[in-house]
Amino acid sequence: MERPLADFRGKVCVVTGASSGIGKETARNLCLMGATVVLGCRDRARGEENRREIAAAGGRAELECVDVSRPVSIRTFAASILRRHPQIHVLINNAGVWSTQRWETADGFELTWATNVLGYHLTATSLLPALRAGAPSRIVYVASTYVLDVDTDDPEFRRKPYHGIAAYRQSKAADRMLAWALSRRLADSDVTANAVHPGGVNTGIYRDARGLLGTLTRAWVSATKLSPRQGADAPTWIAVAPSLQGVTGKFFVGRREAPCHLRDEMREERLWRICEDMSAADLARRSSQTSPRRGAPG
């Protein structure tokens, strides 16, 4: 996408998962339009390499390290951005993971859920003050058509057997649902929230898959999927297209709006409450760990 879709000079955009794949190419697109782009990257070295590439091409990018599977990292990330940028005009929730085994983060959350769902939720809600201040502004959830209904009774596979593909598909359904729940909360704010399936894309999300399944998956992906640059077209378009000004609570496949069987306001609100409760529980746990014990020296 070499031809800019819009003039974004003076705009600030935040892209998570920006060190590689769709995130890297989306950040590059936004920089080509003149935006200042905050690169949310877990890997500092790869993020810095991307920042230098963008700078060499005449773009403006800032590196901000974040592990979107860790609420504490997201809060630090958001606080740093808010100190520098009181207004944000685009947030691309893009960072994602797929794991063949069940792993828990250091905070006790299942990794896929923590990264692809709770991470998206907390990133968006933490940056809302600047997105509201920058309105008209847009939040884009990178989702998928490859989904399963969300098990709101056991979303982290604590009781049922873990299946990595099922966990990923559930998380991508949840991303759509969170976008719609957020769009309702922002109805009068001129901040929009939409979800987009960029197409099947050959990205680094498959790189950690192990064993025969991992080998076969990577071979299939390499042979059949879009390039990251091609995959970045739809998220970029959702973020900047003038024709989408004020359009919110929608699901797009590529550049086309698509119907979605997942729409259910009660389930979306239950999912929202689950994410809010998990975020609050994590914050309370951290507060209790850092507070001095009663009777101990302050």
SERO-4910 file (N, C-alpha, C, O; in steps of 0.05 Angstrom, whole numbers):
BEGIN
 pado doro    nc1    nc2    nc3   cac1   cac2   cac3    cc1    cc2    cc3    oc1    oc2    oc3
  Met    A     17    -24      0      0      0      0     18     25      0     21     38     21
  Glu    A     29     31    -24     47     53    -26     33     80    -28     44    101    -19
  Arg    A      9     80    -39     -6    106    -42    -21    112    -17    -39     97     -9
  Pro    A    -15    134     -3    -29    140     22    -59    143     18    -68    154     -2
  Leu    A    -74    132     37   -103    134     36   -113    161     48   -135    170     42
  Ala    A    -97    174     64   -105    198     77    -81    214     85    -58    204     86
  Asp    A    -85    240     92    -64    257    103    -66    256    133    -85    266    144
  Phe    A    -47    243    146    -48    240    175    -26    256    189    -19    249    211
  Arg    A    -17    277    176      3    294    189     -9    307    214    -32    317    213
  Gly    A      5    306    236     -5    316    261    -21    296    277    -29    302    300
  Lys    A    -26    272    266    -41    252    280    -22    233    295      1    229    287
  Val    A    -32    222    317    -17    202    332    -31    175    332    -55    174    337
  Cys    A    -17    155    324    -28    128    323    -12    109    340     12    112    343
  Val    A    -25     89    351    -12     68    368    -19     41    355    -42     35    350
  Val    A      2     26    351     -1     -1    339     13    -21    357     37    -19    362
  Thr    A     -1    -41    367     11    -62    383     20    -85    364      9    -89    343
  Gly    A     40   -100    374     51   -121    357     64   -110    332     62   -121    310
  Ala    A     78    -87    335     89    -72    312    117    -79    304    129    -66    287
  Ser    A    128   -100    316    156   -107    309    157   -125    285    178   -128    273
  Ser    A    134   -137    277    134   -156    254    106   -159    243     87   -148    255
  Gly    A    103   -173    221     77   -180    210     59   -157    204     68   -136    194
  Ile    A     33   -162    209     13   -142    202     18   -116    217     15    -94    205
  Gly    A     26   -117    242     30    -93    258     52    -76    246     50    -52    245
  Lys    A     74    -89    238     96    -74    227     88    -59    202     94    -36    198
  Glu    A     74    -73    184     66    -62    159     44    -41    162     44    -21    148
  Thr    A     26    -44    181      6    -24    187     19      1    197     11     23    189
  Ala    A     38     -2    215     52     22    226     67     36    203     67     61    202
  Arg    A     79     21    185     92     33    162     72     49    145     78     71    137
  Asn    A     49     37    140     29     51    124     21     78    136     19     98    123
  Leu    A     16     77    163      8    102    176     30    123    176     24    147    174
  Cys    A     55    114    179     77    133    177     79    145    149     86    169    146
  Leu    A     73    130    128     74    141    101     53    163     97     56    180     80
  Met    A     32    162    114     12    183    112     19    207    129      3    226    131
  Gly    A     42    207    143     51    229    158     46    228    188     53    246    203
  Ala    A     33    206    197     27    203    226     52    198    242     72    188    232
  Thr    A     51    206    267     71    196    287     59    170    299     37    170    310
  Val    A     74    149    296     64    122    304     80    112    328    105    110    327
  Val    A     66    105    349     78     92    372     78     62    367     57     49    364
  Leu    A    102     50    366    105     22    360    105      6    386    124      8    402
  Gly    A     83     -8    392     82    -24    416     94    -51    410     82    -67    395
  Cys    A    118    -57    421    133    -81    415    142    -95    440    151    -82    459
  Arg    A    140   -121    440    151   -137    462    181   -140    460    196   -139    480
  Asp    A    191   -143    435    220   -147    430    232   -120    424    227   -108    402
  Arg    A    249   -109    442    260    -83    438    278    -82    414    278    -62    399
  Ala    A    295   -102    409    313   -101    387    299   -100    360    306    -85    343
  Arg    A    278   -117    357    264   -117    332    247    -92    329    244    -81    307
  Gly    A    237    -82    351    222    -57    350    240    -34    342    231    -17    326
  Glu    A    264    -33    352    282    -11    346    291    -13    316    294      7    303
  Glu    A    294    -38    307    301    -41    279    279    -30    261    284    -17    241
  Asn    A    254    -35    268    231    -25    253    230      5    255    225     19    235
  Arg    A    235     16    278    235     45    281    255     58    264    250     79    251
  Arg    A    279     46    262    301     57    245    293     56    215    299     74    200
  Glu    A    281     34    207    272     31    179    252     53    172    253     65    151
  Ile    A    233     58    190    213     78    185    226    106    184    219    122    167
  Ala    A    245    111    202    259    137    202    275    141    177    275    163    166
  Ala    A    288    120    167    303    122    143    286    128    119    295    140     99
  Ala    A    260    120    120    241    126     98    228    153    102    210    160     86
  Gly    A    235    167    123    224    194    127    200    195    146    188    215    149
  Gly    A    194    172    158    171    171    176    178    177    205    202    179    212
  Arg    A    158    181    221    162    187    250    150    165    266    126    160    266
  Ala    A    167    151    281    158    129    298    172    130    324    195    138    326
  Glu    A    158    122    345    169    120    372    166     92    382    145     79    378
  Leu    A    187     81    394    186     54    405    177     55    434    188     70    450
  Glu    A    157     38    440    148     35    468    145      5    473    128     -8    461
  Cys    A    162     -6    491    160    -35    495    136    -42    513    129    -28    532
  Val    A    123    -64    505    100    -74    520     97   -103    516    100   -113    493
  Asp    A     90   -118    537     82   -146    535     52   -146    540     43   -143    563
  Val    A     36   -149    519      7   -146    522     -6   -170    536    -30   -169    540
  Ser    A     10   -190    543     -1   -211    560      0   -204    590    -10   -219    607
  Arg    A     13   -181    597     17   -173    625      3   -147    630     11   -126    619
  Pro    A    -18   -147    646    -32   -122    652    -14   -100    663    -17    -77    656
  Val    A      5   -107    679     23    -87    690     39    -74    668     45    -50    670
  Ser    A     47    -89    648     63    -78    626     45    -59    609     54    -38    600
  Ile    A     20    -67    605      2    -50    590     -3    -23    604     -4     -2    592
  Arg    A     -7    -24    631    -11      0    646     13     19    644     10     43    642
  Thr    A     37      7    646     61     23    643     64     35    615     70     59    612
  Phe    A     58     19    595     58     27    567     39     51    563     46     71    551
  Ala    A     15     48    572     -6     68    568      2     94    583     -1    116    572
  Ala    A     12     91    607     19    115    623     41    131    609     41    155    608
  Ser    A     61    117    598     83    130    583     72    145    559     81    167    553
  Ile    A     54    132    544     43    145    520     27    169    528     30    190    515
  Leu    A     10    167    548     -7    189    556      9    213    565      0    236    562
  Arg    A     32    208    577     49    231    586     59    247    562     61    271    563
  Arg    A     64    233    540     75    247    516     54    256    497     57    276    483
  His    A     31    241    496     11    247    476    -17    249    489    -30    229    493
  Pro    A    -25    273    495    -52    276    507    -74    270    488    -97    266    496
  Gln    A    -68    269    462    -88    261    442    -77    238    425    -55    238    416
  Ile    A    -94    218    421    -88    196    403   -112    194    383   -135    198    390
  His    A   -105    188    358   -125    188    337   -131    160    326   -153    156    315
  Val    A   -113    141    330   -118    114    321   -104     95    341    -81     99    349
  Leu    A   -118     74    348   -106     51    363   -112     26    346   -135     20    340
  Ile    A    -91     11    339    -94    -14    326    -87    -36    346    -63    -40    353
  Asn    A   -107    -50    356   -102    -73    373    -96    -97    356   -113   -110    345
  Asn    A    -70   -104    354    -61   -123    334    -45   -147    346    -47   -169    336
  Ala    A    -30   -142    367    -12   -163    378    -28   -188    385    -50   -186    396
  Gly    A    -17   -211    377    -32   -236    382    -13   -259    385     11   -258    378
  Val    A    -24   -281    395     -8   -305    400    -26   -330    395    -50   -329    399
  Trp    A    -13   -352    388    -26   -378    386     -6   -398    398     17   -398    390
  Ser    A    -16   -415    416      2   -434    429    -11   -462    428    -35   -465    431
  Thr    A      6   -482    423     -4   -510    422     -7   -521    449    -21   -542    453
  Gln    A      5   -509    470      3   -518    497     -9   -497    515     -8   -473    508
  Arg    A    -20   -505    537    -31   -486    556     -9   -475    573      4   -489    589
  Trp    A     -4   -449    571     15   -435    588      1   -414    604    -19   -402    594
  Glu    A     11   -409    628      1   -386    643     22   -365    645     46   -370    647
  Thr    A     13   -340    644     31   -318    648     39   -316    678     29   -331    695
  Ala    A     58   -299    683     67   -295    711     44   -284    729     46   -286    753
  Asp    A     23   -274    716      0   -263    731    -21   -284    735    -42   -279    748
  Gly    A    -17   -308    724    -36   -330    728    -58   -332    707    -77   -346    712
  Phe    A    -55   -317    685    -75   -319    664    -66   -337    642    -42   -339    636
  Glu    A    -85   -351    629    -77   -368    606    -67   -350    584    -79   -329    579
  Leu    A    -45   -357    571    -30   -340    554    -46   -329    530    -46   -305    525
  Thr    A    -60   -346    516    -75   -336    492    -97   -317    501   -101   -296    488
  Trp    A   -111   -323    522   -132   -305    532   -120   -279    541   -131   -258    535
  Ala    A    -98   -281    556    -86   -257    567    -76   -238    545    -79   -214    547
  Thr    A    -65   -249    523    -54   -233    502    -76   -223    483    -78   -199    478
  Asn    A    -92   -241    472   -110   -235    451   -136   -222    460   -150   -209    444
  Val    A   -143   -226    485   -169   -215    495   -165   -195    517   -171   -171    513
  Leu    A   -155   -203    540   -151   -185    562   -132   -162    554   -136   -139    562
  Gly    A   -111   -169    539    -92   -149    529   -105   -128    511   -100   -104    514
  Tyr    A   -122   -137    493   -137   -118    476   -155   -100    493   -155    -75    489
  His    A   -169   -112    511   -188    -97    527   -173    -76    544   -182    -52    544
  Leu    A   -152    -83    558   -139    -65    575   -124    -43    560   -122    -21    569
  Thr    A   -113    -50    537    -99    -30    521   -119     -8    512   -113     16    514
  Ala    A   -142    -17    502   -162      3    493   -172     20    516   -173     44    513
  Thr    A   -179      8    538   -191     23    560   -170     41    573   -177     63    583
  Ser    A   -145     33    574   -124     49    586   -118     74    570   -110     94    581
  Leu    A   -121     72    543   -115     95    526   -139    112    519   -137    131    504
  Leu    A   -162    105    530   -187    119    523   -186    149    529   -197    165    514
  Pro    A   -173    158    551   -173    187    555   -161    203    532   -172    224    524
  Ala    A   -139    193    520   -127    207    498   -143    202    472   -143    220    455
  Leu    A   -155    179    469   -172    174    445   -196    193    446   -204    203    425
  Arg    A   -208    197    469   -231    215    471   -221    244    465   -235    259    451
  Ala    A   -198    251    476   -188    278    471   -180    283    442   -181    305    432
  Gly    A   -173    261    428   -165    263    399   -188    260    380   -184    260    356
  Ala    A   -213    256    390   -235    251    372   -239    273    351   -235    297    357
  Pro    A   -246    265    326   -254    238    318   -230    219    317   -210    225    305
  Ser    A   -233    196    330   -212    177    331   -223    149    328   -248    145    329
  Arg    A   -205    129    323   -215    102    317   -198     81    332   -174     83    335
  Ile    A   -213     60    340   -200     36    351   -206     13    333   -229      8    326
  Val    A   -185     -2    325   -188    -24    307   -179    -49    321   -156    -51    331
  Tyr    A   -197    -69    322   -190    -95    334   -184   -114    310   -202   -120    294
  Val    A   -160   -124    309   -153   -144    288   -164   -171    297   -154   -183    316
  Ala    A   -184   -181    283   -198   -205    291   -195   -226    269   -175   -227    256
  Ser    A   -215   -243    266   -213   -265    246   -241   -275    240   -260   -270    255
  Thr    A   -243   -290    218   -267   -305    212   -265   -333    223   -285   -348    223
  Tyr    A   -242   -341    232   -236   -368    243   -242   -368    273   -223   -364    288
  Val    A   -267   -371    280   -275   -367    308   -292   -390    319   -303   -406    304
  Leu    A   -293   -390    346   -311   -407    361   -326   -390    381   -316   -369    389
  Asp    A   -350   -398    389   -364   -383    410   -347   -382    435   -332   -401    442
  Val    A   -348   -360    449   -333   -356    474   -347   -372    497   -370   -368    502
  Asp    A   -331   -388    510   -340   -402    534   -337   -384    558   -315   -384    570
  Thr    A   -357   -368    564   -354   -349    586   -353   -362    613   -347   -348    633
  Asp    A   -360   -387    615   -357   -401    641   -329   -412    646   -321   -415    669
  Asp    A   -314   -417    625   -287   -427    627   -270   -417    604   -260   -433    588
  Pro    A   -266   -391    602   -252   -380    579   -222   -387    578   -209   -385    557
  Glu    A   -211   -394    601   -182   -399    603   -175   -429    603   -152   -436    609
  Phe    A   -194   -446    597   -189   -475    596   -178   -485    623   -159   -501    623
  Arg    A   -190   -476    644   -181   -486    671   -193   -513    678   -181   -529    692
  Arg    A   -217   -518    668   -231   -543    674   -232   -563    651   -229   -587    655
  Lys    A   -235   -553    627   -236   -570    604   -209   -574    592   -191   -558    596
  Pro    A   -205   -595    576   -178   -600    563   -171   -577    545   -188   -565    531
  Tyr    A   -145   -570    545   -136   -548    529   -132   -556    500   -121   -578    495
  His    A   -140   -539    482   -135   -543    453   -127   -516    442   -143   -497    442
  Gly    A   -102   -514    432    -91   -488    424   -107   -474    403   -111   -450    404
  Ile    A   -116   -489    383   -131   -477    361   -158   -466    371   -167   -445    363
  Ala    A   -171   -482    389   -196   -473    400   -192   -448    417   -209   -430    416
  Ala    A   -170   -447    432   -165   -423    448   -161   -398    430   -171   -377    437
  Tyr    A   -147   -402    408   -142   -380    390   -169   -371    377   -175   -347    376
  Arg    A   -184   -390    367   -209   -384    354   -229   -369    373   -242   -351    365
  Gln    A   -230   -379    398   -246   -365    418   -237   -337    422   -254   -319    425
  Ser    A   -211   -333    424   -201   -306    429   -207   -286    407   -213   -263    412
  Lys    A   -208   -296    382   -214   -278    360   -244   -272    359   -251   -250    350
  Ala    A   -261   -290    368   -289   -284    371   -292   -262    393   -308   -244    389
  Ala    A   -278   -266    414   -279   -246    436   -271   -218    427   -282   -199    437
  Asp    A   -252   -217    409   -243   -190    400   -266   -175    385   -269   -151    389
  Arg    A   -281   -190    369   -304   -177    356   -324   -167    377   -333   -144    376
  Met    A   -330   -185    397   -350   -178    417   -341   -154    434   -358   -138    441
  Leu    A   -316   -153    441   -306   -130    456   -308   -104    440   -313    -83    452
  Ala    A   -303   -106    414   -305    -82    397   -334    -71    398   -338    -47    400
  Trp    A   -353    -89    397   -381    -80    397   -389    -69    424   -404    -50    426
  Ala    A   -380    -83    445   -386    -73    472   -374    -46    477   -387    -28    489
  Leu    A   -350    -41    467   -337    -15    471   -351      6    454   -354     29    462
  Ser    A   -360     -2    430   -373     18    412   -398     29    425   -405     52    422
  Arg    A   -412     12    440   -436     22    454   -429     42    475   -443     62    479
  Arg    A   -407     37    489   -399     56    510   -388     82    499   -387    102    513
  Leu    A   -381     82    474   -370    106    461   -389    119    442   -381    136    425
  Ala    A   -414    112    444   -434    120    423   -435    150    419   -440    159    397
  Asp    A   -432    166    440   -434    195    438   -408    210    439   -407    234    444
  Ser    A   -386    195    433   -360    207    438   -344    214    412   -324    228    414
  Asp    A   -353    205    389   -339    208    364   -313    191    364   -294    197    349
  Val    A   -313    171    381   -292    150    380   -305    125    370   -324    115    382
  Thr    A   -295    113    349   -307     89    338   -290     64    345   -266     66    349
  Ala    A   -304     41    345   -291     16    351   -302     -5    331   -326    -11    331
  Asn    A   -284    -16    315   -292    -36    295   -272    -59    296   -250    -57    305
  Ala    A   -282    -82    286   -265   -106    284   -261   -113    254   -279   -108    238
  Val    A   -237   -124    248   -232   -130    220   -216   -157    218   -198   -162    233
  His    A   -224   -173    199   -209   -196    191   -192   -188    167   -203   -182    146
  Pro    A   -165   -188    170   -148   -178    148   -144   -198    126   -131   -192    106
  Gly    A   -155   -223    129   -149   -244    111   -130   -263    124   -118   -257    145
  Gly    A   -126   -287    112   -106   -305    123    -79   -295    116    -72   -292     93
  Val    A    -62   -290    137    -37   -277    133    -14   -293    145    -17   -305    166
  Asn    A      8   -295    131     32   -309    140     47   -290    159     63   -274    150
  Thr    A     42   -293    185     55   -276    205     70   -293    225     69   -318    224
  Gly    A     84   -280    243    100   -293    263     84   -307    284     95   -320    302
  Ile    A     57   -305    283     40   -319    303     44   -349    303     39   -362    322
  Tyr    A     53   -359    280     57   -388    277     85   -398    284     90   -422    284
  Arg    A    103   -379    290    131   -387    292    138   -405    316    157   -420    315
  Asp    A    122   -403    338    128   -419    362    115   -446    363    120   -461    382
  Ala    A     99   -453    343     87   -479    342    108   -501    339    126   -499    323
  Arg    A    106   -522    356    126   -542    357    116   -569    345     92   -573    340
  Gly    A    135   -586    340    129   -613    331    119   -614    302    122   -595    287
  Leu    A    108   -637    295     99   -642    268     76   -622    261     76   -612    238
  Leu    A     58   -617    280     36   -598    274     47   -571    267     38   -558    248
  Gly    A     67   -562    282     79   -536    276     92   -535    249     89   -515    235
  Thr    A    107   -556    242    120   -557    216    100   -557    193    103   -542    174
  Leu    A     79   -573    196     59   -574    175     43   -548    173     36   -539    151
  Thr    A     37   -536    196     23   -511    196     39   -489    182     28   -474    166
  Arg    A     65   -487    188     81   -466    176     84   -470    146     84   -451    130
  Ala    A     86   -495    137     88   -501    109     62   -493     95     62   -481     73
  Trp    A     39   -500    107     13   -493     95      9   -463     94      0   -452     74
  Val    A     17   -449    116     14   -420    117     31   -406     95     22   -388     81
  Ser    A     56   -416     93     74   -404     73     63   -407     45     67   -389     28
  Ala    A     50   -429     39     40   -435     12     14   -421      6      8   -416    -18
  Thr    A     -2   -414     26    -30   -406     20    -37   -378     30    -57   -367     21
  Lys    A    -22   -366     48    -31   -341     61    -20   -316     47     -1   -317     32
  Leu    A    -33   -294     54    -25   -268     44      2   -260     57      9   -270     79
  Ser    A     16   -241     45     39   -230     58     30   -210     79      8   -200     78
  Pro    A     47   -204     99     40   -184    119     33   -157    107     15   -143    117
  Arg    A     46   -149     86     40   -124     73     12   -124     61     -3   -105     64
  Gln    A      4   -146     49    -23   -149     39    -43   -149     62    -64   -137     60
  Gly    A    -36   -163     83    -54   -165    106    -58   -139    121    -78   -135    134
  Ala    A    -39   -121    118    -41    -95    132    -60    -76    118    -68    -55    129
  Asp    A    -69    -82     94    -86    -64     79   -112    -58     93   -120    -35     96
  Ala    A   -126    -80    102   -152    -76    114   -151    -61    140   -166    -42    144
  Pro    A   -134    -68    160   -133    -53    184   -126    -23    179   -137     -6    193
  Thr    A   -108    -18    160   -101      9    154   -125     24    143   -131     47    151
  Trp    A   -140     11    125   -164     24    113   -185     30    134   -196     52    134
  Ile    A   -190     11    153   -209     16    174   -201     40    191   -218     55    200
  Ala    A   -175     43    194   -165     64    212   -166     92    200   -168    111    214
  Val    A   -165     94    173   -162    120    161   -182    128    140   -185    151    133
  Ala    A   -197    109    129   -214    115    106   -235    137    112   -250    133    132
  Pro    A   -236    159     97   -255    180    103   -284    169    102   -301    180    116
  Ser    A   -289    150     85   -317    139     83   -326    125    108   -350    121    111
  Leu    A   -308    119    126   -316    105    151   -318    124    175   -321    115    198
  Gln    A   -316    150    170   -319    169    192   -346    165    206   -367    166    193
  Gly    A   -346    159    232   -370    156    247   -381    127    246   -401    121    261
  Val    A   -370    110    230   -379     82    229   -368     66    252   -343     66    256
  Thr    A   -385     53    267   -375     39    291   -391     14    296   -413     11    287
  Gly    A   -379     -4    312   -392    -29    320   -396    -48    296   -415    -63    296
  Lys    A   -378    -47    277   -381    -64    253   -359    -85    252   -338    -82    265
  Phe    A   -363   -105    235   -343   -125    229   -338   -125    199   -356   -126    183
  Phe    A   -312   -123    192   -304   -123    164   -287   -147    157   -271   -156    174
  Val    A   -291   -157    134   -273   -177    122   -259   -164     99   -271   -158     79
  Gly    A   -233   -159    102   -220   -141     83   -232   -114     85   -235   -102    107
  Arg    A   -240   -103     62   -252    -76     62   -283    -77     60   -295    -56     55
  Arg    A   -294   -100     65   -323   -102     63   -336   -109     90   -326   -126    104
  Glu    A   -357    -95     96   -372   -102    120   -384   -129    117   -395   -136     96
  Ala    A   -384   -145    139   -394   -172    137   -414   -177    160   -410   -166    182
  Pro    A   -434   -194    156   -452   -202    178   -437   -219    198   -416   -231    191
  Cys    A   -447   -221    222   -433   -237    242   -453   -252    260   -471   -239    272
  His    A   -450   -278    262   -468   -294    279   -463   -291    309   -479   -300    325
  Leu    A   -441   -277    316   -434   -275    344   -449   -253    359   -447   -252    384
  Arg    A   -463   -237    345   -476   -214    358   -497   -222    379   -517   -235    372
  Asp    A   -492   -215    403   -510   -221    425   -502   -202    448   -482   -206    462
  Glu    A   -518   -181    452   -510   -160    471   -506   -171    499   -488   -162    513
  Met    A   -522   -190    508   -519   -201    535   -492   -215    538   -478   -212    558
  Arg    A   -484   -231    518   -459   -245    519   -435   -226    517   -415   -229    530
  Glu    A   -439   -205    500   -417   -185    497   -413   -171    524   -390   -166    532
  Glu    A   -435   -164    538   -433   -151    563   -421   -169    585   -406   -160    602
  Arg    A   -428   -195    584   -416   -213    603   -386   -215    598   -370   -216    617
  Leu    A   -378   -216    573   -349   -217    566   -335   -192    576   -313   -193    587
  Trp    A   -348   -169    572   -336   -144    582   -332   -144    612   -311   -136    622
  Arg    A   -352   -154    626   -349   -156    656   -327   -175    664   -313   -170    683
  Ile    A   -324   -197    650   -303   -216    656   -276   -202    653   -259   -204    671
  Cys    A   -272   -187    631   -246   -173    627   -242   -151    648   -220   -148    659
  Glu    A   -263   -137    655   -261   -116    675   -254   -129    703   -237   -118    717
  Asp    A   -267   -151    709   -261   -165    735   -233   -175    736   -219   -173    756
  Met    A   -223   -186    714   -196   -197    713   -176   -174    716   -156   -177    731
  Ser    A   -181   -152    703   -162   -129    705   -162   -118    733   -141   -111    744
  Ala    A   -186   -116    745   -188   -105    772   -175   -124    792   -161   -115    811
  Ala    A   -178   -150    788   -166   -170    807   -136   -168    805   -122   -170    825
  Asp    A   -125   -165    781    -96   -163    778    -86   -137    791    -65   -138    805
  Leu    A   -100   -115    788    -91    -90    800    -93    -92    831    -75    -83    845
  Ala    A   -113   -105    841   -116   -108    870    -94   -126    881    -83   -120    902
  Arg    A    -87   -147    867    -65   -164    875    -39   -149    876    -23   -153    895
  Arg    A    -34   -133    856     -9   -118    856     -8    -97    878     13    -93    891
  Ser    A    -31    -85    883    -32    -65    905    -27    -78    932    -13    -66    949
  Ser    A    -37   -102    936    -33   -115    962     -4   -124    965      6   -125    987
  Gln    A      9   -130    943     37   -139    944     56   -116    950     77   -119    962
  Thr    A     48    -92    942     65    -68    946     59    -52    971     75    -35    979
  Ser    A     35    -57    983     27    -42   1007     42    -53   1031     46    -77   1033
  Pro    A     51    -35   1049     65    -45   1073     46    -60   1091     22    -54   1093
  Arg    A     56    -81   1103     39    -97   1121     32    -81   1146     47    -64   1155
  Arg    A      8    -87   1157     -1    -72   1181     18    -77   1203     25   -100   1209
  Gly    A     26    -56   1216     44    -58   1238     73    -58   1230     91    -56   1248
  Ala    A     79    -60   1204    107    -59   1195    115    -31   1190     98    -14   1185
  Pro    A    141    -25   1190    150      2   1184    142     10   1156    143     -7   1138
  Gly    A    134     35   1152    125     44   1126    147     49   1107    143     57   1084
***
